[in-house]
Amino acid sequence: MGGHKQRDFAKQIVRRLRIAGYQAFWAGGCVRDMLRGVRPKDYDVATSAKPMEVKNLFRRTLMVGAKFGVVIVLGPGTQVEVATFRRDLAYKDGRRPERIIYSDAEHDALRRDFTINGMFYDPFEDKVIDYVGGEVDLRRKVIRSIGPPQHRFAEDHLRMLRAIRFACSFGFALEDSTARAISDQAQKIKRISVERIADELLTILKSPGRAGGIRLAGELGLLKVILPEVDYSCAAQRLAQLSGASAPAGLACLLYGLDQTYQPKQSGDRAKAIARRLKLSNELVDQTAWLTETVRGLVADQADIEQISLARLKRMLAGGVFRELLWLYNTVAPDRACRQLRQRCRQIAPEAISPAPLINGKDLLVMGLRSGPRMGKCLAAVYEAQLNELVKTKAQARKFVRHWLDST
């Protein structure tokens, strides 16, 4: 959502709040990103105005987070989160405070997670307001908790994964006491909902620093709690060779080497079960399982790519994540094999990948074959021949069926 439109609107919000007599700054991630020379994804405003005071100043608002002092201010084609300066009181669920009290800018900074996320910015004076040493840590490329890390992670256990996500995304190092606190409290991550854990994990896997992120999560004990099946050292080695970033590629690469004694289908089924345990979308679950099974099949066959059937190649192309398949295959196979696979698939015309079947069930009924498992096998056999371009017309397909019926 970030961009000039939201930036301008966030500046207008600060102006209106100040005209009304309130303090207001840009806050958090947008300040961090600006100082890193990166365009912010979105802009947040922190203010001394309370939620109802914010609501009264702006024509269109959403009070969805008012309990925590947050109001969404809607603008033309954009929106900005406006939060009241606050202090967080007791955390009982390891995720959110039970209660807040309104406060000032300094205390609002002190309740945040990491120093690089705890700064404010005055867009009119072009001035950073830094109560926590975030500018220094940005220059030093360090992820450091604000205050005692044991307290920060005890308040919100998800911050442990967020620390690793920031470190691998930005190429920063974890400050020593922050890393030790993660190691000490790693078991607490199981109290966080699996959906939130999966979101952080996928962000790590899509990051250019994914190999280092998974290695760090393994060394600090988080990965053992989240994915006890995964050998983080081997997974990190594969991820370091992964040439592209996407959720299915990263997840399949992470889960690929679970047990090399498994058959390809078993490996795909196991990857699917783990992806489902993470409550991922059905599409991502299926893509992960398909990638794992397909690449394991290629490796298990140890066949010359030139000997792979045309039908099999077309099914790879039809999988919807062929680019990811090449990325994953490249981490476990020789470069020569990857080049051969790419070259052979380039020779297949797009319209030939998933052609409409020349023969369907109605045709087989007319030819005297009854509905049932045998019909299904016949349809599969004739379509395999069609994909292999052994049959190219309906007449050839009927001839193939008659031969198949006579021989089975």
C-alpha positions as CSV (number, residue, x, y, z in Angstrom):
1,M,0.0,0.0,0.0
2,G,3.0,2.3,0.4
3,G,3.7,4.9,-2.2
4,H,3.4,8.7,-2.8
5,K,-0.3,8.7,-2.3
6,Q,-0.1,7.1,1.2
7,R,3.0,9.1,2.1
8,D,1.2,12.3,1.2
9,F,-1.9,11.3,3.1
10,A,0.1,10.3,6.2
11,K,1.7,13.8,6.1
12,Q,-1.7,15.4,5.9
13,I,-2.8,13.4,8.9
14,V,0.2,14.6,10.9
15,R,-0.6,18.2,9.9
16,R,-4.2,18.1,10.9
17,L,-3.4,16.5,14.3
18,R,-0.9,19.2,15.0
19,I,-3.2,22.0,14.0
20,A,-5.7,20.5,16.5
21,G,-3.0,20.7,19.2
22,Y,-1.7,17.1,19.3
23,Q,1.7,15.6,18.9
24,A,2.0,13.4,15.9
25,F,4.8,11.6,14.0
26,W,5.4,8.9,11.5
27,A,6.3,5.7,13.5
28,G,7.9,2.3,13.3
29,G,8.7,0.4,10.1
30,C,8.3,3.3,7.8
31,V,11.0,5.3,9.7
32,R,13.3,2.3,9.7
33,D,12.9,1.7,5.9
34,M,13.4,5.4,5.1
35,L,16.7,5.4,7.0
36,R,17.7,2.2,5.1
37,G,17.0,3.9,1.8
38,V,14.1,1.6,1.1
39,R,10.6,2.8,0.1
40,P,8.2,2.0,3.0
41,K,5.5,-0.5,2.3
42,D,3.1,1.6,4.4
43,Y,3.1,4.6,6.7
44,D,1.9,4.6,10.3
45,V,1.2,7.6,12.5
46,A,1.6,7.8,16.3
47,T,-0.1,10.6,18.2
48,S,-1.0,12.0,21.6
49,A,-4.7,12.2,20.4
50,K,-7.0,9.5,21.8
51,P,-9.0,7.3,19.4
52,M,-12.3,9.3,19.7
53,E,-10.3,12.5,19.2
54,V,-8.8,11.1,16.0
55,K,-12.3,9.9,14.9
56,N,-13.7,13.4,15.4
57,L,-10.9,15.0,13.3
58,F,-11.3,12.8,10.2
59,R,-14.4,12.2,8.1
60,R,-13.8,8.5,7.4
61,T,-12.4,6.2,10.0
62,L,-12.5,2.6,11.1
63,M,-12.4,1.9,14.9
64,V,-11.4,-1.7,14.5
65,G,-8.4,-1.4,16.9
66,A,-9.7,1.3,19.2
67,K,-9.2,-1.1,22.2
68,F,-5.5,-0.8,21.6
69,G,-5.6,2.9,20.7
70,V,-5.6,2.3,17.0
71,V,-7.8,4.0,14.4
72,I,-7.7,3.4,10.6
73,V,-8.1,6.7,8.8
74,L,-9.4,6.3,5.3
75,G,-8.3,8.6,2.4
76,P,-8.8,8.6,-1.4
77,G,-7.6,5.2,-2.5
78,T,-5.4,4.7,0.6
79,Q,-5.5,4.3,4.4
80,V,-3.2,5.0,7.3
81,E,-3.1,3.5,10.8
82,V,-3.1,6.1,13.5
83,A,-2.2,4.9,17.0
84,T,-2.3,6.7,20.3
85,F,0.9,6.8,22.3
86,R,0.6,4.1,24.9
87,R,2.1,1.8,27.4
88,D,1.2,-1.9,27.4
89,L,0.3,-3.6,30.7
90,A,0.2,-7.3,31.5
91,Y,0.5,-9.8,28.6
92,K,-1.2,-13.1,29.6
93,D,-1.6,-14.9,26.3
94,G,2.0,-14.4,25.0
95,R,0.7,-12.3,22.1
96,R,-1.3,-9.1,23.0
97,P,-1.5,-6.9,26.1
98,E,-4.5,-7.4,28.4
99,R,-4.8,-3.7,28.9
100,I,-3.1,-0.4,27.8
101,I,-2.8,3.0,29.2
102,Y,-2.3,6.1,27.1
103,S,1.1,7.7,27.5
104,D,3.7,9.9,25.7
105,A,6.0,9.4,22.8
106,E,9.0,8.1,24.8
107,H,7.0,5.4,26.7
108,D,5.4,4.4,23.4
109,A,8.8,3.8,21.9
110,L,9.9,1.9,25.0
111,R,7.1,-0.6,24.7
112,R,7.9,-1.6,21.1
113,D,9.9,-4.7,20.0
114,F,13.3,-3.8,18.5
115,T,15.3,-0.6,18.4
116,I,15.2,-0.3,14.6
117,N,11.3,-0.3,14.9
118,G,11.1,2.1,17.8
119,M,11.9,5.4,16.1
120,F,9.6,8.4,15.1
121,Y,10.0,10.8,12.3
122,D,8.8,14.4,11.9
123,P,7.9,14.8,8.2
124,F,7.9,18.6,8.4
125,E,11.2,19.1,10.1
126,D,12.8,16.1,8.5
127,K,13.9,14.9,11.9
128,V,14.2,11.5,13.5
129,I,13.1,11.2,17.2
130,D,15.0,8.2,18.7
131,Y,14.6,7.3,22.3
132,V,16.0,3.7,21.9
133,G,19.2,3.9,19.9
134,G,17.6,2.6,16.7
135,E,19.7,4.8,14.4
136,V,23.0,3.4,15.8
137,D,21.7,-0.2,15.5
138,L,20.7,0.5,11.9
139,R,24.2,1.7,11.1
140,R,25.7,-1.3,12.9
141,K,23.2,-3.7,11.2
142,V,22.0,-5.1,14.5
143,I,18.7,-6.5,15.7
144,R,18.4,-5.6,19.4
145,S,15.3,-5.7,21.6
146,I,14.2,-2.6,23.4
147,G,14.8,-3.2,27.0
148,P,15.5,-6.6,28.5
149,P,14.9,-9.2,25.7
150,Q,13.6,-11.8,28.2
151,H,10.7,-9.4,28.9
152,R,10.1,-8.5,25.3
153,F,9.8,-12.1,24.3
154,A,7.8,-13.1,27.3
155,E,5.3,-10.4,26.4
156,D,4.9,-11.5,22.8
157,H,6.4,-14.9,21.8
158,L,6.1,-14.2,18.1
159,R,8.7,-11.5,18.4
160,M,11.3,-14.4,18.5
161,L,10.5,-15.3,14.9
162,R,10.2,-11.7,13.9
163,A,13.7,-11.0,15.1
164,I,15.0,-13.8,12.8
165,R,12.8,-12.5,10.0
166,F,14.2,-9.0,10.3
167,A,17.8,-10.3,10.6
168,C,17.6,-12.5,7.4
169,S,15.5,-10.0,5.4
170,F,17.9,-7.1,6.1
171,G,21.2,-9.0,6.4
172,F,21.6,-7.9,10.0
173,A,23.0,-9.8,13.0
174,L,21.1,-10.6,16.2
175,E,22.6,-8.9,19.3
176,D,24.0,-11.5,21.7
177,S,21.6,-11.0,24.6
178,T,18.6,-10.9,22.2
179,A,19.8,-14.2,20.6
180,R,20.3,-15.8,24.0
181,A,16.8,-14.8,25.1
182,I,15.3,-16.5,22.0
183,S,17.2,-19.7,22.8
184,D,16.1,-19.6,26.4
185,Q,12.4,-19.1,25.5
186,A,12.1,-21.0,22.2
187,Q,9.6,-23.6,23.6
188,K,7.1,-20.8,24.2
189,I,6.6,-20.3,20.4
190,K,4.2,-23.2,20.5
191,R,1.7,-20.9,22.4
192,I,1.4,-18.8,19.2
193,S,-1.2,-19.7,16.7
194,V,0.1,-21.8,13.8
195,E,-1.2,-19.4,11.2
196,R,0.9,-16.5,12.6
197,I,4.0,-18.8,12.8
198,A,3.4,-19.9,9.2
199,D,3.2,-16.3,8.0
200,E,6.6,-15.5,9.6
201,L,8.1,-18.8,8.3
202,L,7.0,-18.1,4.8
203,T,8.4,-14.6,4.9
204,I,11.7,-16.0,6.0
205,L,11.6,-18.6,3.2
206,K,10.9,-15.9,0.6
207,S,13.7,-13.7,1.8
208,P,17.1,-13.6,0.0
209,G,18.6,-14.5,3.4
210,R,16.4,-17.5,3.8
211,A,19.3,-20.0,4.3
212,G,20.7,-17.9,7.1
213,G,17.3,-17.4,8.6
214,I,16.5,-21.1,8.8
215,R,20.0,-21.9,10.1
216,L,19.5,-19.2,12.8
217,A,16.0,-20.6,13.7
218,G,17.5,-24.0,14.0
219,E,20.5,-23.0,16.1
220,L,18.3,-21.0,18.5
221,G,15.9,-23.9,18.9
222,L,12.8,-22.4,17.3
223,L,12.7,-24.7,14.3
224,K,12.8,-27.8,16.5
225,V,9.6,-26.7,18.1
226,I,7.9,-25.6,14.8
227,L,9.1,-28.4,12.5
228,P,10.8,-31.1,14.5
229,E,11.1,-33.3,11.4
230,V,13.5,-30.9,9.6
231,D,17.3,-31.1,9.8
232,Y,18.0,-27.3,9.7
233,S,21.6,-27.7,8.6
234,C,20.8,-29.7,5.5
235,A,17.8,-27.5,4.8
236,A,19.9,-24.4,5.0
237,Q,22.4,-25.9,2.5
238,R,19.6,-26.5,0.0
239,L,18.0,-23.1,0.6
240,A,21.4,-21.5,-0.1
241,Q,21.4,-23.0,-3.6
242,L,17.7,-22.0,-4.3
243,S,18.0,-19.5,-7.1
244,G,14.5,-17.9,-6.7
245,A,12.1,-16.9,-4.0
246,S,8.5,-18.0,-3.7
247,A,6.4,-19.6,-0.9
248,P,6.0,-23.0,-2.6
249,A,9.7,-23.2,-3.7
250,G,11.0,-22.2,-0.2
251,L,8.7,-24.6,1.6
252,A,9.3,-27.5,-0.7
253,C,13.1,-26.9,-0.4
254,L,12.7,-26.9,3.4
255,L,10.7,-30.1,3.5
256,Y,12.5,-31.9,0.6
257,G,15.0,-34.0,2.5
258,L,12.8,-35.3,5.4
259,D,13.7,-38.9,4.8
260,Q,15.6,-40.1,1.7
261,T,14.3,-43.6,2.1
262,Y,10.8,-42.5,1.2
263,Q,9.4,-43.2,-2.2
264,P,8.5,-40.0,-4.1
265,K,4.8,-40.4,-3.5
266,Q,5.4,-41.0,0.2
267,S,7.7,-37.9,0.3
268,G,5.0,-35.8,-1.3
269,D,2.3,-37.1,1.1
270,R,4.5,-36.3,4.1
271,A,5.2,-32.8,2.8
272,K,1.5,-32.3,2.3
273,A,0.7,-33.4,5.9
274,I,3.2,-31.0,7.3
275,A,2.0,-28.1,5.1
276,R,-1.5,-28.9,6.3
277,R,-0.4,-28.8,9.9
278,L,0.8,-25.3,9.3
279,K,-2.8,-24.5,8.1
280,L,-1.6,-23.1,4.7
281,S,-3.9,-22.6,1.8
282,N,-5.0,-25.7,-0.2
283,E,-3.2,-24.3,-3.2
284,L,0.1,-23.9,-1.4
285,V,-0.2,-27.4,0.3
286,D,-0.8,-29.0,-3.1
287,Q,2.0,-27.1,-4.8
288,T,4.5,-28.0,-2.0
289,A,3.6,-31.7,-2.2
290,W,3.7,-31.8,-6.0
291,L,7.1,-30.1,-6.1
292,T,8.5,-32.5,-3.5
293,E,7.1,-35.6,-5.1
294,T,8.0,-34.6,-8.7
295,V,11.6,-33.7,-7.9
296,R,12.1,-36.8,-5.7
297,G,10.8,-38.8,-8.7
298,L,13.3,-37.2,-11.1
299,V,16.2,-37.9,-8.7
300,A,15.0,-41.4,-7.8
301,D,14.9,-42.4,-11.4
302,Q,18.4,-41.4,-12.1
303,A,17.5,-41.4,-15.8
304,D,18.8,-39.4,-18.6
305,I,16.5,-36.4,-19.1
306,E,16.4,-37.2,-22.8
307,Q,14.7,-40.5,-21.9
308,I,11.8,-38.9,-20.0
309,S,8.5,-39.3,-21.8
310,L,6.8,-36.4,-23.4
311,A,3.7,-37.0,-21.3
312,R,5.7,-36.7,-18.1
313,L,7.3,-33.5,-19.2
314,K,3.9,-32.0,-20.1
315,R,2.6,-32.9,-16.6
316,M,5.6,-31.1,-15.1
317,L,4.7,-28.0,-17.2
318,A,1.1,-28.3,-16.3
319,G,1.8,-28.3,-12.6
320,G,1.6,-24.5,-12.4
321,V,5.0,-24.1,-10.6
322,F,7.4,-25.3,-13.2
323,R,9.8,-22.4,-12.5
324,E,9.9,-23.5,-8.9
325,L,10.4,-27.1,-10.0
326,L,13.6,-26.0,-11.9
327,W,14.8,-24.1,-8.9
328,L,14.3,-27.0,-6.5
329,Y,15.7,-29.6,-9.0
330,N,18.8,-27.4,-9.4
331,T,19.6,-27.7,-5.7
332,V,19.8,-31.6,-5.8
333,A,20.8,-32.4,-9.4
334,P,23.8,-31.7,-11.7
335,D,23.6,-28.5,-13.7
336,R,23.7,-30.6,-16.9
337,A,20.4,-32.4,-16.0
338,C,18.8,-29.0,-15.2
339,R,19.8,-27.6,-18.5
340,Q,18.5,-30.7,-20.4
341,L,15.2,-30.5,-18.6
342,R,14.8,-26.8,-19.4
343,Q,15.7,-27.3,-23.1
344,R,13.3,-30.2,-23.6
345,C,10.4,-28.4,-22.0
346,R,11.1,-25.3,-24.2
347,Q,10.4,-27.4,-27.2
348,I,6.8,-28.1,-26.1
349,A,4.2,-25.7,-27.5
350,P,2.0,-24.2,-24.8
351,E,-1.2,-25.5,-26.5
352,A,0.2,-29.0,-26.4
353,I,0.7,-29.1,-22.6
354,S,-2.8,-29.9,-21.5
355,P,-4.9,-30.6,-24.7
356,A,-8.6,-31.6,-24.4
357,P,-8.9,-35.4,-24.4
358,L,-9.7,-36.9,-27.8
359,I,-11.8,-39.6,-26.2
360,N,-14.2,-39.3,-23.2
361,G,-16.5,-41.5,-21.2
362,K,-19.4,-41.2,-23.5
363,D,-17.3,-42.4,-26.4
364,L,-16.2,-45.5,-24.5
365,L,-19.9,-46.3,-23.6
366,V,-20.7,-46.2,-27.3
367,M,-17.8,-48.6,-27.9
368,G,-19.3,-51.0,-25.4
369,L,-17.2,-50.3,-22.3
370,R,-19.1,-50.1,-19.0
371,S,-18.6,-47.4,-16.4
372,G,-16.2,-48.4,-13.7
373,P,-12.6,-48.7,-12.8
374,R,-11.7,-50.3,-16.1
375,M,-13.1,-47.3,-18.0
376,G,-11.0,-45.0,-15.8
377,K,-7.9,-46.9,-16.6
378,C,-8.7,-46.9,-20.3
379,L,-9.2,-43.1,-20.3
380,A,-5.9,-42.6,-18.5
381,A,-4.1,-44.9,-21.0
382,V,-5.4,-43.2,-24.1
383,Y,-4.8,-39.7,-22.7
384,E,-1.2,-40.8,-21.8
385,A,-0.8,-41.8,-25.5
386,Q,-2.3,-38.5,-26.6
387,L,0.2,-36.5,-24.4
388,N,3.0,-38.6,-25.9
389,E,1.7,-37.7,-29.3
390,L,1.2,-41.3,-30.3
391,V,-2.4,-40.6,-31.1
392,K,-3.3,-37.3,-32.7
393,T,-6.9,-37.8,-34.0
394,K,-10.1,-39.2,-32.7
395,A,-9.9,-42.1,-35.1
396,Q,-6.4,-42.9,-33.9
397,A,-7.7,-42.7,-30.3
398,R,-10.6,-45.2,-31.0
399,K,-8.1,-47.6,-32.6
400,F,-5.8,-47.3,-29.5
401,V,-8.9,-48.0,-27.3
402,R,-9.8,-51.1,-29.2
403,H,-6.2,-52.4,-29.0
404,W,-6.1,-51.6,-25.3
405,L,-9.4,-53.5,-24.7
406,D,-8.2,-56.5,-26.6
407,S,-4.9,-56.6,-24.6
408,T,-6.2,-56.1,-21.1
